[in-house]
């Protein structure tokens, strides 16, 4: 996770990446038939180039930069989930470590679909794999959208929800003052 807020240039780069990849993915997904094959190929290569540039920028960015690729951590997710369940408002308001996992899944899934599409231009036998990865990538994208909405909704929960949750989880032994 980044240690500081992105500058205007970093925000522009991140938003341009999201716009390019999402637009290219949508066009590639919708134009996979024979009538629009040229658009499909162009948008697939656009997605591939954008992903390669993002991975290069994320790998070369210094530690603490918002452009640096998030490092997925299972321990961080477990600790964050414990904080959320315990009612910690700062955990709900902060950046979730689930984003690192989703970033890795999207870059790998959509990137694999784009790479196999480029390979399928030369080796036609790779086409079924490319189609399967493209279909799987759609579910990754939909999962990403659902996660973003869920995390945004988690931030919007009223503060009283946490106290009600922890009261519901409590038992008589930890409610009684000796």
N, C-alpha and C positions, 0 to 999 in steps of 0.2 A: 504494500500500500504506500501511496505517496506521502511524503512528509510535509508537503506544502501544496498550496493551491496552484493550478496551472496559470501561466501567463496567457495573455491574449493570443500570442502566436501558437502556444501549445494547445489551447482550446481550439483554435482554427484547424490545426493539424489533426487533432482527435476527431472533430466534427467532420472534416473533409474525408477522413478515413471511413467513419461510420456511413456517411452519405454515399461514398463511392462503393463500398462493399455491399451495403444494403440495396442500393439501386441496381448494381450489377447482378446481385444474386436474384432479385425479383425479376429482372428482365431475362436472365438466363433460365430461371425456372419456368417462366411463362412462354418462352420461345424455343422449347426443346423439340418442336416438331420440324418436319422437313421444309415447310413453307417459309419459316423464319430462321433458318439455320445460320445465316450470316450474322444476324443479331445475337443469336445464342453464343456463337463462337467469340464474337467481339466482347460481349459482356462477361463471358467466362474468363477470357484473358485479362480484362480490366479488373475483375475480382482477384485473380491470381497475382497480378502486379501490385495491387493495393495491399494484399496480405503480405507479400514478400517485403514490400517497403515498410510496413508496420512492424513486422518481426525484426527487420534490420534496425529500425529506429528504436524499438523497444529493447533490443539487445545492447545497442551502443549507448543508450541514454545512461547518464550517471545515476547512482543510487540516490533516491529521494526525488527524482524527477517524475512528474506525472506521466511522462511518455514511456517510462520504463514499464516493461511487461510485469503484471502482478505475478507473484510467486505463490501458487496454490499451496495451502498448508492444511492438513487434516486437523492438526492440533488447534490451529487458530479457529477453524469452523466449530469444533466441539466447545472450545472456551467461549466463543461468541454465542452459540446456542444456549449454553448454560446461563450466560448473563441475560439473554433475552427472556428465557423462561423464568428466571428469578425476578424479573421485573425491572432490570436496570435500564432506565430511560436513555442513558448515554449509549448503550449498546444498540438500541433501536434507532437512535438518531445518527450514529456513526456509519462509516462505510463497512459493509459486510464483507467478510473474507470469502463468501460464496462467489463474489464477482471474479476472483482470481480463477476459480474452477470453471466458471462459465466462459471466461475469456479463453482459457486453454482449450476447452471443448469446442468452442466456435472456431477458433483459429485452426485447430486440427481437422475438424469435420468439414468446414467449408473449404479449407485449404486442400484437403484430400480430394474433395469433389472437383475442385479447379485443376489440380495437378493431373488427376486421372482423365479429365476432359482434354487437357493438352496432350497427354500421351495417346488418347484415343484418336487424335488427329492423325497420328502416325500408325498406331497399332489398333486396328478396328476391333480386335478381340477384347480390348479393355472397355469397350462401350457399355456392356451390362454392369460392370463394376461401377463405372462412372454414374450410370443412371441410379443404381442402388444408393451410392453415396450422396447423390443429389437429393433423393427422397429422404434419406436419413437427416441430411442437413436441414431440410425444412423443419423437422421436428426439433432440432437443436435451436433454430431461430425462434420458433414458437415458444420453446422453453425459456429462452433468453427474455423474450417479451414478457412472459408470465412472471419470471423472477424479478424483472425490473418493476413491474406493477406491484408485486407482493412486497418487495422491499420498500417501495414508495408508500404503500398502504401501512406498513409496519411503522414507518416514521410518523404517520398521521394519527395513530391510535391515541385516544385521550390518555392522560397520565393515570387516571383512576383505574384503567383496565389492569395495569400491573398489580396494583394493590388487591383488586378483586381476585386475580389469578393466584397470587401468593396466599391469600386468605383461604381460597378453595383448596389449595394444596396442603394447608397446615392441618395438623391433627390436634386433638385436645391436649396432648402432652406438651406441645410447643406453643399453645395459646395461653395456658394457665401460668400465671406468675406465682412462683412458690412463696 
